[in-house]
Amino acid sequence: MEKVYVANDPHEKAMQRALIQYREPKNYDLVHEALVKAHRTDLIGFDKKCLIKPRNTKDFNSKKKSEKPLTEEEKKYGISFEKYDMIQNANKSDKPKKKKRR
């Protein structure tokens, strides 16, 4: 019989519960902590497969004064939707196009 890990720490149990209820805004911090602890930061982002959107990062908070000020979406999500669209469109153009069948 194989041993199964069982969380005994209340905080760890709360992180597991938050992962199940990841859409609840109140669980954002616990979900983020659990994903980082599990080395699954690939699930933090704007992609369809991501569980949560990123919040402010140090990179966006430490911009130089000479640069333009942060927009509201950059403050809230850490990236503007325009930049996100540019990244997504660049990724789509990298894919080879399918040939049409005759």
Secondary structure, DSSP 8 states (H G I E B T S, - for coil): --------SHHHHHHHHHHHTTTSGGGHHHHHHHHHHTT-GGGBSSSTT-SB-----HHHHT--TTS----HHHHHHSS-HHHHHHHHHHHHHHS-------
